Amino acid sequence: MQETDRRSKARPTLTFWIIVGWAGFCLLPWYAVDDGFFSFAWLFEGYPIDPDYAPAAILISQGEKLWLTPLLLPLLMTLIALGRRQSDAATAVLLILTGAFGFAWLMAQGFGIGIRGFSFDWLTALFGDLGDRQFGMGYGALLLATAFLFLFTQGIAMRGAIGGDVFVVGAIGFVVAIVTIFVFFPIARMLVFAFITEDGAYSPTVFASKFLDDRIWGLGCLFGTRCGAAWNSIFLAVLVGTLTTALGLAFALVVTRTGFRARRLLRALTVLPIITPPFVIGLALILLFGLSGTVTVFFADVFGVQPTRWLYGLPGILIAQTLAYTPIAFLVLIGVVEGVSPSMEEAAQTLRADRWQTFRTVSLPLMRPGLANAFLLGFIESMADFGNPLVLGGNFDVLSTEIFFAIVGAQYDQGRAAVLAMVLLFFTLTAFYVQRAWLGRKQYTTVTGKGDAGVHPLMPRRLAIPTLMVAVAWGTFTVIVYGMIVYGSFVELWGVRNTFTFKHYVTAFSIGVNEHGIHWSGAAWDSFWTTIYIAAIAAPLTAVVGLTTAYLLTRQDFAGKNTFEFGTMLSFAIPGTVIGVSYILAFNVPPIEITGTGIILVISFIFRNMPVGIRAGIASMTQIDRSLDESSLTLGANSWQTFRRVILPLLRPAILAALVFSFVRAMTAISAVIFLVSAKYDMATSYIIGRVENNDYGLAIAYSTTLIFVMLTAVGMFQLLVGTTQIGRRTQFAR
């Protein structure tokens, strides 16, 4: 009976997607318009007759783009399916064939015909010179492809997949499609470019020559010269991963296992670098330890020594990245440290173990997953970091900057950039799998459904004193660094004219009034508003995709679920630098031609930050009893209604967490953004990097300081909305 009800409710959905498909084919511009996706000026510029804005149906009627004609066949087949009984198995087969053929032909003609005719030599040899071309897909093609995809998934649901649930099958199909297009396809495209020669042919020899380049794998540092970028990157990443994990654990232990009175202030300091573009810390270090830095000049005057450039290279990058990524490790470890069951620690002490034995044999082993995750995050963030090596790198070459110069430098060698990105991806995926192997299949569960009102024991004294000293010293250093950031924004020319001035803020953010109203005359306003605009669009979309995926992973059982989860989490292990390069190579030509637009920035943020939304959703949904879903379904609601009316209202903290993270990361990201910005869509971080390259440190630091306060305001507002959650466990230091 329930199956019959679901099939009867499938007809409105089928009708909707058929209308969407026909609208895309007959009403909307088939190809992308020059004015941008969100511009509708085409409505007044020759639409629908002008071939640049014409729908597919008009193009065919004009004798243009005749390879689009076969798409009429699956569209007509949808009308046949609409006229048949939805309970008929033949209708399901018809929808599957319709959706599969339509989507496959759409992709085949898109990849087969580009801006110079046929995209492959074998097509030219088979059919001759085409004498025509096509550009990237637009509104019409997007709507038709979406309609074919959901008609295909509806047919599968009508065949009984996942209980015939149209919403669940459609959601799985949608997530699989977008992950394939925007994660797997760019990576595959990048791999192909690694084998392309200068004349466009494919050669393993070219790949081998670029892959085995001494600039990548050279071991000259063993003999007093320079090492290759690969060895530099992996050595730096291991150091950063180790240091950030150790410091993050120290902060977490101080906050949770000591009576340190300023632990709340210490916790607040660890959040600061998260809302700061990572390379900004590098700028502050230059103000402190650079050739004209405060500390450098002070010691040079006191001891009469010549200032050096010791900061530039491995030491400077290591300090900057450790400052920038320790808070990430802390946020991972604070939950793990708090999650260790106090009852287990109390049981160890009851058995006459002292505090050190309890910590070493009970607490620390249970923190193993958190330590592994913290190290992996530090490792990946270091490998992907672009800003700090660019600012502080000196002669210390790393993969991220080498990739950048291969793309934007005078050499413009896309093949070399692809090879370097492959090496970088190999390192991060290897770290990902080593982490999983190290954790193995052991169980680390300490929190069950039973109450746990125990109290965490204090750290042993021999561990507490050095840990507290390290945390306080590092916290003090963080305060000094951020003080220099704020102070440096008010100095006219650091190390030369240290007079107080507002010049940099005026240059960046001046506002005037003219006959047209308010005039944003500052040099930084364009990139600032673009960044806010892009981040505001990307954040909710990231949350939607992430939480929908989390719902599928926690509430549904289907074939290939583990593979599905791996695919959605793959972008977690892909550095932003690799994403930037692969997106350039994949989306600079038809059929998806979005390079230089705001869309490519939004998409890159969605798939870069999506894993966080997934994990936040999974963590929250596992706490929601499935009986709530079952009750809703029993009362006649379908899966979509249950998800919208029952699950989502209970996921408010997870939704806001995903929004906060994705918004902040979109505002401060640089590793992928630096490859994807354009003159029209310039982001704040890339603008700041440009000022740094021009030695305009004052303006760069003033802009960075403004971003920090904007992020603090945004996070504070989100925190007011989220509030705090009381777990109900006693604390050691309650008054």
N, C-alpha and C positions, 0 to 999 in steps of 0.2 A: 504493500500500500504506500509506504514511504517512497519507494522507488518511483511509483506512478506519479506521486505528487511532485517529485523533483523534475520528472520529464515534462509534466504539464507546465511547470514554472519556467522551463527552458525556452519556450517560444518567444516571450518578450525579449530575452537576451539575444536570441538568434535574430529577431527582427531588427534590434538595435544595431548589431554588427553588420548586417546586410546594408542598412541605410548608411552607416559610416563608410563602408567600402564603396558604394556607388557615389557618395558625396566626394570622396577622395578622387575617384576616377573622372567624374563629370563636372565638378564645381570648383575645385581648388587648384591653384598653380601646381603643376607636376614637379617642376624643378625649383631649386632654392632661389630666392630672390636676392638681389644684390644689397638691398637696404637692411637686411637682417631678419631673423626669424620673427622678432616681435614688432616689426614695422609693417604697416598695412597701407603704405603709400601706393602699392601696386594696384589697389582698387581704382585709382584715378589715373593710371598710366598705361592705358591700352588693354587692360583686362576686359574680356577674356580672349581677345583676338590676337594680341601681340604674343608671338611664340615664347618670349621670355617669361610671360605670366600665364600662359594658356593651360587649362586642364588637359589631361591626356586625351579625353574624348575629342576636344577641339583640335588638338594637334593631329590626331588620326584623320579627322574629317578634312584637314587642310593638306593631307598627303605627307605630313611630317612624322618622323619617329614611328614608322610603321611596325617596328619590333615590339611596340606596346600593344598591338592588336590582340595577340593571344590572351592577354589578360581579360578580355571580354568573355572568354569561355568559362572560366571559373566563376565570374560574376553572374553569368546567366544560370549556371548550375546552382547558385545559392537560391535563386528564385524557385527552382524546382524543389529544392530541399524545404523551402518555406511552405510550399503547398502540400507537402506530405505529412503523414502522421508522425509526431515526435517519438512515439513509442516504437516505431518501425525500425528494425536493425539496419535496413537498407539506407534509411535517412542518415544514420550515424556514419556509415561507410561513405556515403556521398559527401558529407561535410568534411570528413578526413581527407578524401581525395581532392576536394575543392581547395581546402586550406593549404594542403601540402603542395599541390601543383601551382597554385597562385603565388605562394610565398617563394617557392623554388624558382619560378620563372622571373619573378620580380628581382631576386638576388642575382640570378644568372645574367639577365640583360644589364643589370647595374654594374656588375664586375666585368662583363664581357665587352662593354662599349663605354669608352671614356671620352676625354676631351680631344683626343686625336683619332677617333674612330675605334677600330677594334683594339682591345687592350693586349691581345696575345697574337703572336705571329702565326700560330697554327689556325686561328680563326681567319686571318687575312688570306692564308694559303688555301683555306677551304672554301671561302665565299668571295674572295677578291677584295679589293679596296672598297670600304664602305662609303666613303665620300660624305660622311655626316658625322656628327659627334653629339654627346650629351654631357650635361653637367651633373652636379650632385642632386640628390633627391630633395624635394621640397614638401610642402604641406600635403599635397595630394598623395604622393608616394608613401609618406609616413602613415597617413590614415589607412590607405589600402593595405599596406604591409601589416599594420596592427589588426585590421579586420580579418585578414587571412589567418593570422596567428591564432586569434581567439575563436574563429570558426573551426580551425583544426582542433584546438583543445576542447571545444564543446562537443565535437564529434567523438573524441576519445572518452569524454565523460559520459556521453550517451551510450557508449559501449560498455559501461559499467565500471570504469576505472575509478578507484577511490570512492566506491559507493555511488558513483554517478554524480558526484558533487561538482557542479560546473564552476563554482567560485574557486575551489581548491585546485582543481586541475588547471584552470586558467591562470591562477596565481603562480603555480609551479612553472607552467609554460612561459609566462611573462618573465619571471626571474631568470630562468635558464636562457632565454633569448637575449636579454640585455647583458647578462654576464658574459655570454659567448661573444656578443658584438663588441662590448666595451672593455673586456678583460682579456679573453683568449685570442680574439682576432688581432688586436694590436700587438700582442706578444708574438704571435705567429708571423705577422707582417714584418716585425723587427728581425726575426730569425731569417726570413727570406732576404732582406736587404743586406745581411752580413755576407751573402754569397754573390752579390751583384757586382760586375766589373764596371769600368768607366763607360763602356759602350753599351751597357744594358744587358749583357749576357750573364749567365750563371757559371761560376767557377769555384770548386772547392779549394783550388790553389790560392785564389785571392783571399778567401776566408782564412786559410792557414797562415798566409803571410802577415795578415793583420792581427790574427790571434796570437801569433808567436813573437810579436814585436817586442824588442827589448824595453821599449818605453812602458810596456805593461808588466813584463815578467823579469826584467833585468835585476841582477843581484849585485849591482855595483857598490851598494852600501857596505858590503863585506870587504871591499877593497878600497874604501875611502872615497867613493864617488856616490852617485845617486841610485837609489833602488827604483824598481818599476812601480807604477801607480797601483797595481793589484796588491803587491806586498805591503806597500804603505797603508792602503785602505784597510786591509784585514788586520794588520798590526794595531792601527789606530782604533778600529772598531772593537777589538778584543779588550784593549786597555779601557776604552770608554764604557763598554758593557760591564766590565769588572768593577770599575770605580763607581759608576752610577748605582750599581746593585748594592755595593757595600755601603755607600753613603745613604741610599734610600732606606736600607735596613736600619742603619744607625738612627736616622730621623724617626722611623716608625717605632723603634724600640724606645727612644727618648719620649715620644709622645704617649705611648701606651704603657710602658713598664717602668717609669720613673716618676718621682714627685716633683719634677722640674716645674717651677711656677710659671715660666714663660713659654710653656709648651704650645699654647694656642698661637702666640706670636710666631714661634718657630714653624708651626704648621702653615700659617698664612704666608710666610716667606717662601715656602716650597711651592706655592701655587703661582707666584709671580712669574717665573720663567715660562710657564705654560702659556700665558697670555702675551708673551713677548716674542717677536720674530727672533729666531735663534741667532742670526748674525748680528743683532743689536748688541748682544753681550760681547761679541768680538770687537765692536766699535768701542765699548766701554773699556775693554782691556787695553786697547790702543791708547786711550786717554790716560790710563794708569801706567802702563809698562812700555808704551811705544818709545820711539827715539826721542820725542819731546814730551813724554808722559810725566805725570806728576811724580810718581815714585822713582822713575829713572833719573829725572833731573835732580831730585832730592839727594839720592845716593851719589850721583856724579859730583854734586857740589860738596857733600860732606866728606867723601873719601878721595876726591880728586881723580876719579877714573873717567875713562872715555865711555859715553853711552854706546850701547850696542843694540843690534837688532835681534836679540835672542828670542824675542816673543814670536817672530815670524817663522813658521815652520811647525814641527810636531808639538813643541811645548804650548804654543798659543792655541792651536786647534784643540789640543787635549783639554786645556783649562776651559775654553769656551764651551765645548761640547759637554763636558762634565757638569758645568753650571747649568746648561740649557736642559739636559735630559735627566738629571737627578730627580727632579720633581715627578717625572713620569714613573720612574722606579718607585718612588715613595708612594704614589697613588696606587700602584699595583700591590705593594707590600703592606700598606697600612691595613687593608681589608684582610689580608692573609694573617697578619700578626694578631689582629683582633679576633679573627675567626678560629684560632686555636682554642680548643675547649679548655676552659679553666679547670674543669673537673678532672681531666687527665693529668694536668700539671699538679693539682692538689693530691691526686692519687699517688703520683711519684714521690711527693714530699712525705706523704703518709708512710710510704715504704722506706723512709729515712734517707732519701736522696737529698743532697743539698741543692741550693739554687743553681749552681754551675752544672751539676750533673743533670738536673731537671731540664735546664735550657739546652744542654748539649745532646741529650739522648731522647727528649720528648718534644720540646718546642721547635728546635731547629729542623729536625727531619720532617715535621709536619708543614714547615714553611717551604719545603722543596719546590712545589709547583710555582709558588710566587717568585722565588729566587730565579727559577728557570725563565719564567715569563719576563721578569724585569731585565735579566741579562739579554734576552732575545730582543726586547724593545730597544734597549740601549745600543745593541749591535746594529740593528737595522737602521735606526735613526742616524747613527754615526756614518754608516755606509752611504745613506741617502743625502746627508747634509751637504748643501751646496754653498750656502752663504758664508759660514765661518771659514772653510778652506779658501774661498775666494778672497776674503778680507785678510786672513792671517796666514795663508798657505806658504807664501814665499816660494822657495824651491822645493817644497814638500808636495809632490804631485799626488793627487788622489783621483779615483775613478770618476767621481761626480763632476769635478771641474774639467777633467780631460774630455768627458762626454760633451760638456757645454762648449768648450772651445772647438771640438770637432764639428759641431753644428753651426755655431754662430761666428767662428773665427774665419780667417782668410782661407783656410784649407777647405772648408765646407765639405767634409767627407762623411756622408751619411753612413756608408759602410763601416767606417771606423767607429762611429758613434754607436752603431748597432752592435758591433763586436764588444765594445767596452760595456755596453748595457747588458749584454749576455753574461759577461764575466761577473758584473755586479749582481745580476739576478741569481746566478749560480751560487755565489757566496751566501746570499740571504736565504735562499731555499735550503741550502745545506745546513745553515744554522737552525732553520725551522725544523728540519727532520732530526738533527742531532738533539735538539731540545726534547722532541717527542720521544726519541729513543732513550734519553737519559731518564725521563720520567717513567717510561715503561708503562706497565699495566697495573702498577701498585695503586692501592686505594688510599686517599688522603682525607676522607670524610671524617669530620669531627663534630659537625652540627647536624643533629637529627631533629625529628619532630618533637622530641621530649624537651622539657624545660632545662635550662642550664644556668643556674644562678651563682656559679662559682666566681671567684675573683682571681684575676691574673696575678701571679707572684711578681715581685720586683725583680729586676735583673740582679745577678750576682755582682758584688761590689767591684771585683777585678775586671768585669766587663762594663759595668755602668760608668765608671770614672772615665776611661778612655773614650767610650762612645759619646758621653756627654761633652767631653772636650772637643772631639772632632765635630760634633753637631753644632756647638756654639761657635767654634772657629769658622766653620763653613757658612753658618748663618750670618756671622759678622761680615765675612767677605762678600756675601750676597748683598747685604745692605750697602756696603761701600761701592760695589759695582753699580747698583741701581742709583745710588746717590750721584755717582759720576755721570750716569746717563742724563739725569735731570739737570745737574749742574752744567754739563757740557752743552746742553741746548741753549743756555743763556750766555755762553762765552763767545765773543766775536770771532776769534781765530785762536784755537787752542795752541798753547806753547809759544805764541808770537804776541798776540794782543788778547790778554785775558780780561778785558773789560766787560762789564755786565751789559747785556743788550737783549732787546726783543726782536732784533732784526730777522732772525731765522724764522720765527713764528709769523711775523708779518709777511715775509716773502712767501711762506708756504700757505698761510690761511687768511690772508687779508680779504676783507669784504667791503665792497663799495655799493653805492646807490647811484643809478642813472635814470634816464627817462623811462626805461623798461622795468624798473624796480630794482630788486637786490641783484647785485653783480658779484659772483664768486670769483674774484680777481686773483686769488692766491694760486701759486704754481702747482700746489698739491691737491687742489679741490677735485679735479677731474678723476685722478686715480683714487682719491678717498671715497667719493660717491660711487664710483664703479665697484670698488671693493665691497662697500655696504650692500649695494644692489645685488651683486653676484652671490655674496654670502647669504643674504636674506632669501634668495631663491633656492640656493643649494641646500640650506639647512633643513627645511621641512621635507624636501624630496628625499634627502638622505634618511631622515627619520622614517618616512613612509616605507621606503624600500627595505630598510633594515628591520623594522618591526614586523612587516609582512613576512619577510623571510624567517624571522624568529618564530612567528606563529606557525608556519609550515613545518619548521624543524621540531617544535615542541608538541604540537597538537595533531600532527598527521603522520601516518606511516605509509610509505610508498617505496616502490622498487628504486634502487639507486640513491637512497637518502644520504648515505655517507659520501658518495661522490658529489651530490648536490651541495652538501655542507662544505666540502673541500673547495669546490669551485667558488662559492660565495665568499669564503675566507681567504682565497688566494691573494687578493689585492692587499691583504694585511702584510704579506711577506714580500710584496713587490715595492721596492723603493720608489719614492716620488720621481726621482731622476729618470728611472726606467720608464715610468708611466708617461712622463713628458716626451721623451724621445719616441716611444712607440706610438703615441697619439699623433705626433707630427707625421711619422711615416705612414700611418694607417688612414688618417682622415684629411690628408692634404689633396686627395684626388677622389673622383667619384668611386662608388655611389654615395658615400657619406662624406661630403666635402664641407667640413665645419671649421677648419683651421683659420684662425684670425677672428673668430666670432666669440661672443659671450657664451654660447652654448657649450663649446668645448671646455671652457673653464668650469661651468656648472657640472658637466658630466664627470670631469676629472675629480672634482671634489666629492661628488656622490660616491663614486666607486673607490676613492681613496679612504673615505671615512665610513663607508657602509659597515665594515666589520664591527665597529664600535656600537652602532645601533643594533646590530644582530645580537651581540653579546649582552648588551643592556636589556634587550627584549627577552632573551632566553633566561637571564637571571631573574627577571621579574615574573615571567610566565610560569616558571617552575614552582613558584610559590602560590600559584592560583590553582585551586582544585579543579580537576577536569569535570567534576560533577556539575559545576556551573554551566559548562558547555553542553553537557548531556541534557540538563534540565531545559535549556533553551531550545535545543533541537527537538526534544520530546514535546514541547509546547507548540511546535509547528514552525519555528523560525529556521531559516536556512543558515548555511555557514557564514555567508556574508553578513546577514543580520546579527548573528551571534558575535562575530568578530567586532562589528561596529558598535553594538549596543551593550555587550557584556564585557568583552575582553579589553577593548580600548579604554573605557573609563577607568579600569583598574590599573592601567599602564601609565598613568600620568607621570610618575617620577621617571620612568624609563624614557618616555617621550621627551620630557624636558632635558634629561641627561644627554640624549642623542642630539637634540637641538643645540644645546650649549656647546658640546664638543665640536660638532660640525661647523657651527658658526665661527667659533674661535679659531679652529684650524684653517678655515677658508680665509679668515682675515690675516693670518700670520704665516701661511704656507709660502714657500719659495722654491723648493726643489723641482716640482713639476711646473709651477706657474711660470718660471723664468723662460721656459721653452714655448709656452702657449699664449703669452700676452701679445697684444698687437697695439698699433697706434691708437685705435679707437677704444680698445678694452685693455687699459693698463692698470695693473693692480698696485696697491700700496707698497708691497714688499719689493716688487721689481723696480718701482720708481726710486725707492730708497737705495737699492743696489746701484742704480744708475748714478745717483748723487755720490755714493761712495767711490765709484770708479772715476768720477771727476774730482775727487778729493774735496768735495763739498760736505765735510763731516758735520758742520753745524746744522745745516738744513736736514741732513739725514737723521741726526740725533733728535732734533726738534720734532720731526715727523714721527719718529719711533716713540718718543715720549707721549705724544698725542694719542697714538694707537694704544699704548699701555693703559692710559686713563679711560679711553673708550671701552677697552676690553674689561677693565675693572668695573666700570658702570654696568656693562651688559651682564657680566657674571653676577654682580650684586643683585640686579633686577631678577635674573633667573633664579637666584638663590631664595629671594623673597617669595617667588611663586612656588618653588619646590618645597621650601621649609626643611625641617630636619625630621628624621625618623628615629624614634626611640625603640631600641630593641628589647628593652626590659631586663637587661643584665646589670647587676651592680657594678660600680666602678671602684677602683682602688682608692681614688682620691676625692670621692664625694664628701662634701662638707655637711 
